Structure formats: structure tokens, C-alpha cells
């Protein structure tokens, strides 16, 4: 079969699965509300609000442009996710074929397509599928650059890493890893190839900074601090600064209701993190990866192709572990993004276990697919439907474009077609008056978690209860 036909089949399969999954997602992802809010801020030319969100801008910028076609915010966002998630299989296959033989590349691509977590967030309003698309493109050209030492490949690596960075901060990792591997692979030939290696490094860094620096400059202009991201500062990750986030003043976003991390022993943090890796890579696939690491342990440390995968994976996980150690939080989608190349090791294990017999190999990959599908083809976030229903109830009974203040429930404001504000833990009355809030939505469980009580004088003088659903209470502000 021709490579073009293989790529068409793989891309169509990925797109079909992701389109089906998109109809099974009951409620928008929480971060998705912020991405769309950023796109709306662009529409209004409200750049101060746009840059006050800690999310990197590219996904929201694309949502803004696609929405110009009249598709609507949600549909525009999902089209970007599904398209980039489906097209990601093309550079993934091309890179896999460079690293290993065609059979391994096809098997790894099948795992990539049907991976339960990867397929779901590629169908959702999340930036991960767009990030992974650029990440794999950057890794593909990084491998070509390291193999052939051609300037144009270093330039492409920097450009696609720049686009990845503009989607998620982890995009900068590709640049660091490429520089590490360049020294590692050509350490003995540094004297003979010093000129080409020096030029390659300069081109790599300049091409990356040509895309990334304008955003870094805008962060500096907005926050008056030099940092490569608003998500977590360098000082936080290094342990110098204790705060988990930069001091962002955004009443629409900042989460005042996040439980502060507790002190946990290093050994326990390590065990929890390893469990997260196994769980989110998906246990059957993780076991196949471990099988390859044990079975081919000697070959892995001798082969440049294996080292390319290993260095990327280990370095990525070290960054995520540091994040987890500082903030006690790391998402499964972050782990999967950093582990996509290990799908090649899972494919290698399948070939080895089947003893290269096609019939056994087909049975094994069929088992993997069948085990993945029930996790993908199910209704997602059913437990959050109540937030959507409350939002739609507010929209139906009150006018749109209300200022809705919640205890970190932005989805309610989104479905009510309102403007979301994050309620602080103290000085509620001053906050409500300052921002002229119309609707107040309180989760009593959150109040109890922080040992807070709803102020009685607030209900007497400023708000009137209009609805109660489980632990969620909705108040109309009497301004």
C-alpha cells in the first residue's frame, strides 16, 4: 500500500472517531470557557482582557478567525480541535517511519488514534490537540535536523516549536531537547563540525524567538515581569517562589476556591506521580512500553532513535514532576502529550510479542482498540450537566449578557450567555457593587470546604434567592 493511502486511512479514522466523540461530550471543558472568552475579547478589541488570561493565545486566536465564518464559538473551537487532532497522525506517522520500520509506524499510529485520553481531548474545546499537532511537527523536523545537520530543518524545528509554545508553554521543551541531543550526538565531532553546529543552534533559537518573543514581550507589558508564561513562573518551578501562579488580576478568571496544596513526602509524591503516568498513558499501553524498556534495554541506550524518544520523554516528565511537586497538580493530558513518542515502544512490544506473525499481531492490536473504545465512546462530564441546566435556566428567565458571579463555576455563565466573574473569598458586598453583578451563584460545599458561611446581611440587603439546586444556590442582586 502506498504511503499516501496509509495516511488517508489513518487520518480519516482519526477524524471519524473524534467527530463521534464530540457528540458525546455533554458539557464544555472548564478551560474552554476561558479560551472562548479570550476569542470574544479579541472580537471586542479588548486586548487588556485578552492578555489577562494565563492561557497562551494561539488556540483562541484561531477560534476568533474561524468564528468570522458565522459558525459560532463552540463549533469553531471544536473544528480546530478535531482538525488538528486528526491531522496530527500525519507527522506522527512520518516521524515514526523515520525512527522505525513501516509496520511499527502503522501500529503506533493506530494506538495514537484510539488512545482513550488523546482521542477525547482532540474532540473537546481544549488546546491540547493543536499543541500536539505542532509539537509532533517540531519533533519531526528536530529528528531530521539532528540526523542530517541541515540548517533548514533547524529553522523548521524552531518555527513549529514556536507555534507549539504559542499554544502551550511546554512547546519550549523541544528547543531545549534539540540542543541537548545535538551536543550528545555530535560531542565527539564538535571540533570538526563546530561551524555548522554553531550556525544550527543560532538558527534554531532565532526561529523560535521570532514567534515566541512578541508574546513574551506582551506578557512583560501586561504584568511588568519577564517570564515565558503566565501559567507558572520560572521562580515557582525552581522553588524560589512559593506562589503557584503569577499575580494575575482578572476578576473573570482567577480561582479563589482552589484547595491549597498540602505538604507530602517526596516518596509519596513520586508514587502518586508514577501512578498518574501509568493511568493516563493507559495501563495496557504502559505495560507494553515497560516490556520494551526491559526487553530492549541494551539496544535503547545504543540506538540514537531510541535515545531521541527516551530523552524527550524523561525530560518532559521531569518538568511535569517538578510542577506536580510544587503545585501537587498535573493533568493527564499533559502526561499524554509528553508520552506520545512512547507509543512506538508499545508498537515494538506488540511486534515482538506476536513473533512477527501477522495474524497474532492483528489480534493484539484489535484487543488494544476494543479496550480503548469503551473509555472514548461514552458520555463525558455527565456529572456537570447540572451546571449547563442552571445556565440555560438563567438565560431563559433573565436577559442575556448578565454579569454572573460564581464560586468558580464559569460554565454556568457560559451557558447563560453571560459575563463570568470569580467571587473572592472575602468582601463580597464590595466586589458585587464594584463590578455591578446581576446574578450570584454559590456552591455551599465550597463555602463549607473553606469554613465560610453565607453572610446573612448580604441576603437581607443586597441579594434575593431565586433558585436552589442541590448545593448550588442562585441569587438575584438587588442593585
QUIQUICOR-V591340 format. One record per residue. N is the residue number from 1. RES is the residue in one small letter. PSI is psi in whole degrees, -180 to 180 (999 if undefined). Layout:
n:res:psi
N:RES:PSI
N:RES:PSI
//
This chain:
n:res:psi
1:x:138
2:x:152
3:x:-40
4:x:-42
5:x:-40
6:x:-46
7:x:-39
8:x:-44
9:x:-46
10:x:-45
11:x:-42
12:x:-42
13:x:-44
14:x:-44
15:x:-44
16:x:-47
17:x:-44
18:x:-35
19:x:-44
20:x:-46
21:x:-36
22:x:-29
23:x:-10
24:x:0
25:x:112
26:x:-35
27:x:145
28:x:145
29:x:143
30:x:-45
31:x:-27
32:x:-33
33:x:-42
34:x:-39
35:x:-42
36:x:-37
37:x:-38
38:x:-41
39:x:-40
40:x:-37
41:x:-37
42:x:-41
43:x:-38
44:x:3
45:x:31
46:x:79
47:x:-29
48:x:-41
49:x:-41
50:x:-47
51:x:-5
52:x:-15
53:x:143
54:x:1
55:x:144
56:x:151
57:x:-20
58:x:-44
59:x:-46
60:x:-37
61:x:-44
62:x:-38
63:x:-44
64:x:-47
65:x:-41
66:x:-33
67:x:-21
68:x:-20
69:x:-2
70:x:22
71:x:-19
72:x:154
73:x:-49
74:x:-46
75:x:-42
76:x:-45
77:x:-41
78:x:-35
79:x:-43
80:x:-45
81:x:-48
82:x:-43
83:x:-50
84:x:-36
85:x:-37
86:x:-42
87:x:-20
88:x:-27
89:x:-24
90:x:-58
91:x:-29
92:x:-45
93:x:-44
94:x:-42
95:x:-42
96:x:-39
97:x:-30
98:x:-40
99:x:-38
100:x:-170
101:x:171
102:x:-41
103:x:-45
104:x:-41
105:x:-42
106:x:-46
107:x:-44
108:x:-37
109:x:-36
110:x:-44
111:x:-42
112:x:-43
113:x:-45
114:x:-1
115:x:127
116:x:-44
117:x:-43
118:x:-42
119:x:-34
120:x:-49
121:x:-11
122:x:-9
123:x:3
124:x:171
125:x:79
126:x:153
127:x:-7
128:x:-42
129:x:-38
130:x:-41
131:x:-47
132:x:-35
133:x:-51
134:x:-34
135:x:-48
136:x:-38
137:x:-43
138:x:-42
139:x:-37
140:x:-49
141:x:-27
142:x:-44
143:x:-44
144:x:-41
145:x:-44
146:x:-30
147:x:-40
148:x:-9
149:x:47
150:x:134
151:x:-42
152:x:-34
153:x:-35
154:x:-37
155:x:-46
156:x:-38
157:x:-48
158:x:-40
159:x:-50
160:x:-32
161:x:-35
162:x:-45
163:x:-39
164:x:-43
165:x:-39
166:x:-12
167:x:-45
168:x:147
169:x:-25
170:x:-10
171:x:-27
172:x:-20
173:x:-36
174:x:-40
175:x:-47
176:x:-45
177:x:-40
178:x:-42
179:x:-40
180:x:-47
181:x:-33
182:x:-45
183:x:-42
184:x:-45
185:x:-31
186:x:23
187:x:-42
188:x:-15
189:x:16
190:x:-42
191:x:-44
192:x:-31
193:x:26
194:x:-43
195:x:-51
196:x:-36
197:x:-42
198:x:-46
199:x:-41
200:x:-44
201:x:-43
202:x:-45
203:x:-43
204:x:-50
205:x:-43
206:x:-42
207:x:-36
208:x:-46
209:x:-24
210:x:-29
211:x:-38
212:x:-33
213:x:-39
214:x:-39
215:x:-41
216:x:-41
217:x:-41
218:x:-34
219:x:-45
220:x:-42
221:x:-36
222:x:-40
223:x:-8
224:x:40
225:x:140
226:x:115
227:x:154
228:x:-7
229:x:153
230:x:-5
231:x:-57
232:x:135
233:x:158
234:x:-38
235:x:-35
236:x:-47
237:x:-29
238:x:-14
239:x:-2
240:x:-40
241:x:132
242:x:-29
243:x:139
244:x:-20
245:x:161
246:x:161
247:x:88
248:x:125
249:x:97
250:x:99
251:x:-14
252:x:-22
253:x:-48
254:x:128
255:x:102
256:x:-8
257:x:19
258:x:129
259:x:125
260:x:144
261:x:144
262:x:158
263:x:126
264:x:143
265:x:149
266:x:-43
267:x:-39
268:x:-40
269:x:-42
270:x:-45
271:x:-43
272:x:-42
273:x:-43
274:x:-38
275:x:-39
276:x:-40
277:x:-51
278:x:-42
279:x:-44
280:x:-29
281:x:-24
282:x:119
283:x:-48
284:x:-41
285:x:-39
286:x:-40
287:x:-38
288:x:-39
289:x:-45
290:x:-39
291:x:-46
292:x:-41
293:x:-34
294:x:-48
295:x:-41
296:x:32
297:x:-37
298:x:-42
299:x:-36
300:x:-40
301:x:-4
302:x:-28
303:x:130
304:x:-34
305:x:-44
306:x:-39
307:x:-37
308:x:-47
309:x:-46
310:x:-47
311:x:-44
312:x:-49
313:x:-50
314:x:-46
315:x:-43
316:x:-45
317:x:-33
318:x:-44
319:x:-46
320:x:-37
321:x:-40
322:x:-40
323:x:-43
324:x:-38
325:x:-39
326:x:-46
327:x:-9
328:x:29
329:x:132
330:x:133
331:x:152
332:x:-32
333:x:-30
334:x:-41
335:x:-44
336:x:-41
337:x:-39
338:x:-4
339:x:6
340:x:-36
341:x:-22
342:x:-12
343:x:-26
344:x:-37
345:x:-36
346:x:-42
347:x:-41
348:x:-39
349:x:-40
350:x:-44
351:x:-42
352:x:-42
353:x:-32
354:x:-5
355:x:34
356:x:23
357:x:120
358:x:-38
359:x:-46
360:x:-39
361:x:-43
362:x:-39
363:x:-43
364:x:-46
365:x:-32
366:x:-41
367:x:-42
368:x:-47
369:x:-47
370:x:-35
371:x:-27
372:x:-39
373:x:-42
374:x:-27
375:x:-27
376:x:-47
377:x:66
378:x:165
379:x:131
380:x:139
381:x:39
382:x:-32
383:x:-12
384:x:3
385:x:-33
386:x:-35
387:x:-39
388:x:-43
389:x:-40
390:x:-44
391:x:-45
392:x:-34
393:x:-43
394:x:-43
395:x:-38
396:x:-36
397:x:-14
398:x:167
399:x:162
400:x:173
401:x:30
402:x:155
403:x:110
404:x:121
405:x:128
406:x:166
407:x:71
408:x:57
409:x:64
410:x:-22
411:x:-31
412:x:-48
413:x:-37
414:x:-49
415:x:-17
416:x:1
417:x:40
418:x:179
419:x:118
420:x:139
421:x:141
422:x:119
423:x:126
424:x:168
425:x:-17
426:x:167
427:x:47
428:x:-45
429:x:-45
430:x:-41
431:x:-46
432:x:-42
433:x:-40
434:x:-45
435:x:6
436:x:55
437:x:141
438:x:-42
439:x:136
440:x:126
441:x:120
442:x:133
443:x:109
444:x:-28
445:x:-38
446:x:-40
447:x:-43
448:x:-38
449:x:-34
450:x:15
451:x:42
452:x:156
453:x:150
454:x:124
455:x:122
456:x:-37
457:x:-26
458:x:-45
459:x:-32
460:x:-41
461:x:-28
462:x:-32
463:x:159
464:x:127
465:x:131
466:x:-17
467:x:145
468:x:127
469:x:109
470:x:-121
471:x:3
472:x:127
473:x:136
474:x:131
475:x:142
476:x:130
477:x:134
478:x:57
479:x:999
//
